[in-house]
Structures are given as structure tokens and as C-alpha cells.
């Protein structure tokens, strides 16, 4: 069951990364520099998550939020 979830998640992230790559190319062609940059950051983030170098969720330390 867990392996199925992991495989589906990886496939979804791969698809998202492919779409982001295409969007980045389109934004670049239209000379939308900031949009190109932001899409590139999302592309890199997806890549990091796929490789396990970054968690998919960012958790906020409860003590910092309350203080």
C-alpha cells in the first residue's frame, strides 16, 4: 500500500515538473523574466522533493508561532 502511494506521488511530481518545464519555456519565449524565474524555482523545488532532498511540507515550529 505504501509503495503504491509513493509511486503515485512520484509520478504526479514528475508530471508537475514536466509541465513546469514547459511553462518555463513559454514564459521565457514571452520575455517574462520574473514569471520565468518563479516557475524555475517551482521546477527546482519539485526536483528536490522527488530526489528526497526537501520535504513536501514545511512545518512551522509551534513555539515560534505562539511566541
C-alpha positions as a Python dict, from the first residue, in 0.01 Angstrom:
ca = {
    (1, 'X'): (0, 0, 0),
    (2, 'X'): (273, 248, 97),
    (3, 'X'): (474, 160, -215),
    (4, 'X'): (168, 233, -430),
    (5, 'X'): (128, 576, -266),
    (6, 'X'): (497, 652, -315),
    (7, 'X'): (489, 551, -681),
    (8, 'X'): (174, 757, -749),
    (9, 'X'): (322, 1057, -570),
    (10, 'X'): (645, 1032, -770),
    (11, 'X'): (450, 1004, -1095),
    (12, 'X'): (244, 1310, -1003),
    (13, 'X'): (555, 1511, -915),
    (14, 'X'): (724, 1401, -1240),
    (15, 'X'): (420, 1520, -1435),
    (16, 'X'): (414, 1852, -1249),
    (17, 'X'): (784, 1902, -1316),
    (18, 'X'): (733, 1835, -1687),
    (19, 'X'): (451, 2088, -1702),
    (20, 'X'): (659, 2344, -1514),
    (21, 'X'): (942, 2294, -1763),
    (22, 'X'): (703, 2366, -2049),
    (23, 'X'): (560, 2672, -1873),
    (24, 'X'): (911, 2800, -1808),
    (25, 'X'): (991, 2771, -2180),
    (26, 'X'): (673, 2959, -2269),
    (27, 'X'): (740, 3236, -2016),
    (28, 'X'): (1097, 3267, -2141),
    (29, 'X'): (977, 3296, -2503),
    (30, 'X'): (745, 3579, -2399),
    (31, 'X'): (1032, 3750, -2213),
    (32, 'X'): (851, 3739, -1880),
    (33, 'X'): (1163, 3733, -1665),
    (34, 'X'): (1004, 3729, -1320),
    (35, 'X'): (749, 3466, -1420),
    (36, 'X'): (1027, 3256, -1574),
    (37, 'X'): (1224, 3281, -1250),
    (38, 'X'): (930, 3184, -1028),
    (39, 'X'): (840, 2887, -1247),
    (40, 'X'): (1206, 2780, -1244),
    (41, 'X'): (1204, 2788, -862),
    (42, 'X'): (893, 2566, -859),
    (43, 'X'): (1066, 2332, -1107),
    (44, 'X'): (1373, 2306, -881),
    (45, 'X'): (1152, 2254, -574),
    (46, 'X'): (970, 1965, -743),
    (47, 'X'): (1305, 1814, -841),
    (48, 'X'): (1433, 1840, -483),
    (49, 'X'): (1118, 1673, -346),
    (50, 'X'): (1145, 1389, -600),
    (51, 'X'): (1508, 1328, -502),
    (52, 'X'): (1419, 1339, -132),
    (53, 'X'): (1634, 1643, -63),
    (54, 'X'): (1346, 1854, 64),
    (55, 'X'): (1021, 1766, 241),
    (56, 'X'): (695, 1821, 53),
    (57, 'X'): (554, 2014, 351),
    (58, 'X'): (714, 2282, 559),
    (59, 'X'): (618, 2256, 923),
    (60, 'X'): (622, 2559, 1147),
    (61, 'X'): (760, 2518, 1497),
    (62, 'X'): (461, 2573, 1729),
    (63, 'X'): (677, 2754, 1987),
    (64, 'X'): (784, 3015, 1732),
    (65, 'X'): (426, 3074, 1613),
    (66, 'X'): (292, 3126, 1963),
    (67, 'X'): (577, 3343, 2087),
}
